[in-house]
Amino acid sequence: MSESNAEAVASAVAAGGWRRATGIAGVAIGVVAAGAAAGVAIERLTVGRGMRQKARLALDSAGPYGGLRGTPGTAYADDGTELYYEVDDVDGGDGGPGADGGGTAGRAALTGRRRRLFGRRAPAPVTVVFSHGYCLNQDSWHFQRAALRGVVRTVHWDQRSHGRSGRGVTQVRDGSPVTIGELGRDLKAVIDAAAPEGPIVLVGHSMGGMTVMALADAFPELVRERVVGVALVGTSSGRLGEVNFGLPVAGVNAVRRVLPGVLKALGQRAELVEKGRRATADLFAGIIKRYSFASRDVDPAVARFAERMIESTPIDVVAEYYPAFNDHDKTDALAEFADLPVLVLAGVRDLVTPSEHSEEIAGLLPDAELVLVPDAGHLVMLEHPELVTDRLADLLARAGAVPAATTVGGYGSTSSSAGPG
């Protein structure tokens, strides 16, 4: 969308032309939603609204994913934004609700086959810091967090304006969009507060991986002095403006032209937009599933868990972050990881950050382990948690965080067809 067209959309909203603005939004979102909408339309013909609402409630109660809690803390970004994090210590002294792994709910969430991840505890005081992706929160690492509890010290944090963290001060005060560089500085603030000393392993999914790259770009001395391993999951070092999201070229070009201005306009009327999102929950559930998973047999409770995380992100936050991805280019920062154990992992059918981007990252880090997961989409750590945890365990062994002889046991599956093992 040109600057004049973006201003026209914003003016229409400000002047009360909400129907016109939402009509423009509908065109843009409709292009993206086309594939999902057909399935939703069929489902609407066969299942009533009340039945669908009951199904959501049943899934929410049956799948208590995201119930793991640790010792809470707050870090402060350089602009004063409050960044919420939680620490899971090796000795189990993480305190607070769910400190035992989420209690009955946490154990149920491991779906039956949980065994201890490692035979022995980590010999070194390594801290593994997990960074989540766009429109998610720290709970997106639920399965990996559960498996690592009592094995190695971990830190999970919510990016600014996500989860339990505060709204970005700069964004609220100045109306400025978020930058990936800003997120790298946020991660540094969390590390300073939650892991001020000792070796670190950095794990990032999607935007979280970009955050890790931004940290290396801004604080190369931290990487050289303290980072002993890096995992980049379903992420990209740049050129995201070329991603077609599985759409025809003409369709994706149309979306790119209008979406930035539309999101900005919608963000200015967030309350009305949130009501609209609730009214079209079925449609957006279909879109979320299409762009999150590739497997047909993903546990419906896990799919619902992902849906809840994504739909909890306010539209104005979605708008604040969107420009950052086209501007993102941290390719040069990858050189800071050249001498470290690195895991690069992606789903082959990821439509958001295509696996080719991970292949390019691995190409710049010849000693990195590249893992491409067939039948996996963008949320590969929820879709194939055992595989992702297995590769993380190997990375921790290579980084010296756990003994090399340790093995990984099965602890669950998100496949609805998987029985007890």
C-alpha positions in Angstrom: 0.0 0.0 0.0 1.3 3.4 -0.9 1.7 6.1 1.8 -1.3 7.9 0.4 -3.5 4.8 0.4 -2.4 3.9 4.0 -3.4 7.4 5.1 -6.7 7.1 3.3 -7.5 3.9 5.2 -6.5 5.6 8.5 -8.5 8.7 7.6 -11.6 6.5 6.8 -11.4 4.9 10.2 -10.8 8.2 12.0 -13.7 9.8 10.2 -16.0 7.0 11.2 -15.8 5.2 7.8 -15.3 1.9 9.7 -17.3 -0.1 7.2 -15.1 1.1 4.4 -11.9 0.3 6.3 -13.0 -3.1 7.3 -14.0 -3.8 3.8 -10.5 -3.1 2.6 -9.2 -5.2 5.5 -11.5 -8.0 4.4 -10.0 -8.0 0.9 -6.5 -8.3 2.2 -7.2 -10.9 4.8 -9.5 -12.8 2.5 -6.7 -13.5 0.1 -4.7 -15.1 2.9 -7.7 -16.9 4.3 -9.0 -18.4 1.0 -7.6 -21.9 1.5 -8.8 -22.2 5.1 -12.1 -20.6 4.5 -13.4 -23.4 2.3 -12.9 -26.0 5.1 -14.5 -23.7 7.7 -17.5 -23.1 5.4 -18.1 -26.9 5.1 -17.7 -27.3 8.9 -20.3 -24.5 9.5 -22.9 -26.4 7.4 -22.5 -29.5 9.5 -21.7 -28.3 13.0 -23.7 -25.6 14.9 -22.1 -22.6 16.6 -23.1 -23.8 20.0 -21.5 -27.2 19.3 -18.3 -25.5 18.2 -18.1 -23.4 21.3 -18.6 -26.5 23.5 -15.8 -28.2 21.6 -13.5 -25.4 22.3 -14.2 -25.5 26.0 -13.7 -29.2 26.1 -10.4 -28.9 24.4 -9.3 -26.2 26.7 -10.0 -28.3 29.7 -8.6 -31.6 28.2 -5.4 -30.0 27.0 -3.8 -28.1 29.9 -0.8 -27.0 27.8 1.0 -23.9 29.0 0.4 -24.7 32.7 4.0 -24.9 33.6 5.2 -22.1 35.8 8.5 -21.2 37.4 10.0 -18.5 39.6 8.8 -15.2 38.2 11.0 -12.2 37.6 10.9 -8.8 35.8 13.6 -7.3 33.6 13.5 -3.7 32.3 14.2 -2.8 28.7 16.2 0.3 27.9 12.9 2.2 27.3 11.5 1.0 30.6 9.2 -1.8 29.2 8.6 -4.5 31.8 9.7 -7.9 30.5 8.3 -10.9 32.3 10.4 -14.1 32.7 10.4 -17.3 34.6 13.3 -19.5 35.8 13.2 -23.2 36.2 16.2 -24.2 38.4 17.8 -27.6 38.4 17.1 -28.2 42.1 13.4 -27.8 41.5 13.3 -24.6 43.6 11.4 -22.7 41.0 8.5 -22.0 43.4 5.1 -20.7 42.6 2.0 -22.4 41.2 2.9 -25.4 39.0 6.4 -25.7 40.4 6.1 -29.4 40.4 5.6 -29.5 36.6 2.2 -28.0 36.6 0.7 -30.5 39.1 -1.9 -32.9 37.8 -2.5 -30.6 34.8 1.2 -30.5 33.9 1.6 -34.2 34.1 -1.5 -34.8 32.0 -0.2 -32.5 29.4 2.7 -34.8 28.8 0.2 -37.3 27.4 1.2 -40.6 29.0 4.7 -41.7 27.9 6.8 -39.3 29.9 10.2 -40.5 31.2 13.0 -38.5 32.6 14.9 -36.7 29.7 18.4 -37.3 30.9 19.9 -40.0 33.1 21.9 -37.5 35.2 21.7 -33.8 35.9 23.8 -31.2 34.1 27.4 -31.0 35.4 27.8 -27.3 34.6 25.7 -24.3 35.7 24.5 -23.7 32.1 21.3 -21.6 31.6 19.2 -22.3 28.5 17.3 -19.1 27.4 14.2 -19.7 25.3 12.8 -16.9 23.1 9.4 -17.3 21.5 7.9 -16.2 18.1 5.5 -13.5 16.9 2.0 -13.6 18.4 3.0 -16.4 20.8 4.4 -16.4 24.3 6.8 -18.4 26.5 4.3 -21.3 26.8 5.0 -22.2 23.2 8.0 -24.2 24.5 5.7 -26.2 26.8 7.0 -29.7 25.8 10.6 -28.8 25.8 10.3 -27.0 29.1 8.6 -30.0 30.7 11.3 -32.4 29.4 14.2 -30.2 30.6 12.8 -29.6 34.1 15.2 -30.8 36.8 17.9 -31.3 34.2 19.3 -27.9 33.3 18.5 -24.4 34.4 16.1 -22.7 31.9 14.7 -19.2 31.4 11.5 -18.5 29.5 10.4 -14.9 28.8 7.7 -13.1 27.0 8.7 -10.6 24.3 7.5 -7.0 24.8 3.7 -6.6 24.4 3.3 -10.4 24.4 2.1 -12.8 27.2 2.7 -11.3 30.7 5.2 -8.7 29.6 4.1 -5.0 29.6 3.2 -3.1 26.5 6.2 -1.6 24.7 6.8 1.8 26.2 8.3 3.3 23.0 5.3 1.9 21.0 2.7 3.4 23.3 4.5 6.7 23.8 5.6 7.4 20.3 3.5 5.2 18.1 6.8 3.7 16.8 6.8 0.2 15.3 9.0 -2.5 17.0 12.4 -3.3 15.5 14.2 -6.6 15.7 17.2 -4.7 17.0 15.0 -3.5 19.9 14.1 -7.2 20.7 17.8 -8.1 20.8 18.4 -5.4 23.5 15.3 -6.7 25.3 16.9 -10.2 25.4 20.1 -8.7 26.8 18.1 -7.1 29.6 16.5 -10.5 30.4 19.9 -12.3 30.5 21.3 -9.6 32.7 18.4 -10.1 35.2 17.8 -13.8 35.0 21.3 -15.2 34.1 23.9 -12.6 35.0 26.7 -15.1 35.0 27.7 -18.5 33.7 27.5 -20.1 30.3 24.3 -19.7 28.2 22.6 -21.6 25.4 20.3 -19.5 23.3 17.2 -21.0 21.8 14.9 -19.0 19.5 11.8 -19.9 17.4 10.9 -17.7 14.4 10.9 -14.1 15.7 12.7 -15.4 18.7 15.5 -16.7 16.5 15.7 -13.2 14.9 15.9 -11.8 18.5 18.9 -14.1 19.1 20.6 -12.8 15.9 19.9 -9.2 17.0 21.5 -9.9 20.4 24.7 -11.2 18.6 24.7 -8.2 16.3 24.5 -5.7 19.2 26.5 -7.6 21.8 29.1 -9.8 20.1 31.3 -9.8 23.2 28.5 -11.5 25.2 28.3 -14.2 22.6 32.1 -14.7 22.6 32.4 -14.7 26.4 29.3 -16.6 27.5 27.3 -18.3 24.8 28.2 -22.0 24.4 25.4 -23.1 22.0 22.6 -21.8 19.8 19.4 -23.3 18.4 17.6 -21.5 15.6 14.2 -23.0 15.0 11.9 -22.1 12.1 13.5 -18.7 11.6 15.2 -16.4 9.0 18.1 -14.1 8.8 16.5 -11.9 6.2 14.6 -11.5 2.9 11.2 -12.2 4.6 9.6 -9.8 2.1 10.0 -12.5 -0.5 8.0 -15.1 1.3 4.7 -16.0 -0.5 2.9 -17.8 2.4 1.8 -20.5 0.0 -0.2 -18.0 -2.1 -0.2 -17.2 -5.8 2.2 -14.4 -6.7 -0.6 -12.0 -7.6 -2.4 -12.6 -4.3 0.7 -12.2 -2.1 1.6 -9.0 -3.9 -1.9 -7.6 -3.3 -1.6 -8.5 0.4 1.8 -6.8 0.7 0.5 -3.6 -0.9 -2.4 -3.2 1.5 -1.6 -5.1 4.7 0.8 -2.6 6.4 -1.7 0.3 6.1 -4.7 -1.9 6.9 -3.0 -3.2 10.1 -2.1 0.3 11.1 -5.7 1.5 10.6 -7.1 -1.6 12.4 -4.7 -1.1 15.3 -6.2 2.4 15.9 -9.6 0.8 16.5 -8.4 -2.2 18.4 -11.6 -2.6 20.5 -13.8 -3.0 17.5 -11.4 -5.3 15.8 -11.2 -7.6 18.8 -15.0 -7.9 18.8 -14.8 -8.8 15.1 -12.1 -11.4 15.7 -14.3 -13.1 18.3 -17.2 -13.1 15.9 -15.1 -14.8 13.2 -13.3 -17.2 15.5 -14.0 -20.2 13.3 -12.5 -18.6 10.2 -9.3 -17.5 12.1 -9.0 -20.9 13.7 -8.8 -22.4 10.2 -6.1 -19.9 9.2 -4.1 -20.4 12.3 -4.1 -24.2 11.8 -3.1 -23.9 8.2 -0.1 -21.6 9.0 1.0 -23.4 12.2 0.9 -27.1 11.4 1.4 -29.5 8.4 0.4 -32.8 10.0 -3.2 -34.0 9.6 -3.2 -35.8 13.0 -2.1 -33.0 15.3 -3.8 -33.3 18.7 -6.9 -31.0 18.5 -6.0 -29.8 22.1 -2.6 -28.7 20.9 -4.1 -26.9 17.9 -6.5 -25.2 20.2 -3.5 -24.3 22.5 -1.8 -22.6 19.6 -5.0 -20.8 18.6 -5.4 -19.4 22.1 -1.9 -18.0 22.2 -2.2 -16.4 18.8 -5.7 -14.9 19.3 -4.6 -13.4 22.7 -2.2 -11.1 20.8 -4.1 -7.7 20.4 -4.4 -6.4 16.9 -2.5 -3.2 17.7 0.5 -5.4 18.8 0.2 -7.3 15.6 0.4 -4.0 13.7 3.3 -2.7 15.8 5.5 -5.7 14.9 4.6 -6.4 11.3 7.0 -3.8 9.7 10.0 -5.3 11.5 10.0 -8.4 9.4 10.4 -6.8 6.1 13.3 -4.7 7.5 14.9 -7.7 9.3 18.4 -8.5 8.0 20.9 -10.0 10.5 22.8 -12.2 8.1 26.1 -10.7 9.0 25.5 -11.4 12.7 25.5 -15.1 12.1 29.3 -15.0 11.9 29.3 -14.6 15.7 28.0 -18.2 16.0 30.6 -19.7 13.6 32.7 -21.3 16.3 29.8 -22.6 18.4 27.7 -25.7 18.4 24.6 -24.6 16.4 21.3 -26.4 15.7 19.3 -25.1 12.7 15.9 -26.8 12.6 12.8 -26.2 10.4 9.6 -27.8 9.1 9.8 -28.6 5.4 6.2 -27.4 5.0 6.6 -24.1 7.0 4.7 -21.4 5.1 5.7 -18.6 7.4 9.5 -18.9 7.5 10.2 -21.5 4.7 12.8 -24.1 5.3 14.9 -22.6 2.6 15.7 -19.8 5.0 17.1 -22.3 7.5 19.1 -23.9 4.8 20.7 -20.6 4.0 21.5 -20.0 7.6 23.1 -23.4 7.8 25.0 -22.7 4.6 26.7 -19.7 6.4 27.5 -21.9 9.4 29.1 -25.0 7.9 29.6 -26.8 11.2 25.9 -26.3 12.2 23.6 -29.3 12.4 20.7 -28.8 9.9 17.5 -30.7 10.6 14.6 -30.4 8.2 11.5 -32.1 9.5 9.1 -33.6 6.9 5.4 -33.1 7.5 6.0 -30.2 9.9 4.8 -26.6 9.7 5.8 -23.4 11.5 5.1 -24.5 15.1 7.3 -27.6 14.8 8.2 -27.6 18.5 4.5 -28.3 19.3 3.8 -30.5 16.2 6.8 -32.8 16.7 8.0 -32.1 20.2 9.9 -35.3 20.8 12.1 -34.7 17.7 12.8 -31.1 18.6 13.6 -32.0 22.2 15.9 -34.8 21.0 17.9 -32.4 18.9 18.0 -29.8 21.7 19.3 -32.5 24.0 22.1 -33.3 21.5 22.9 -29.6 21.2 23.2 -29.4 25.0 25.5 -32.4 25.0 27.7 -30.8 22.3 27.7 -27.5 24.3 28.9 -29.3 27.4 25.7 -28.6 29.3 24.9 -32.3 29.9 27.1 -35.4 29.7 27.6 -36.7 26.2 26.4 -40.2 27.2 22.9 -39.0 28.2 19.9 -40.3 26.3 16.4 -38.9 25.6 13.3 -40.9 26.6 9.9 -40.5 24.9 7.6 -38.3 26.9 4.5 -37.7 24.8 3.2 -36.9 21.4 0.9 -34.4 19.8 -0.5 -36.9 17.4 -4.1 -37.7 18.2 -3.6 -41.2 16.9 -0.6 -42.0 19.1 -1.4 -44.4 21.8 0.6 -45.1 25.0 4.1 -46.4 24.4 
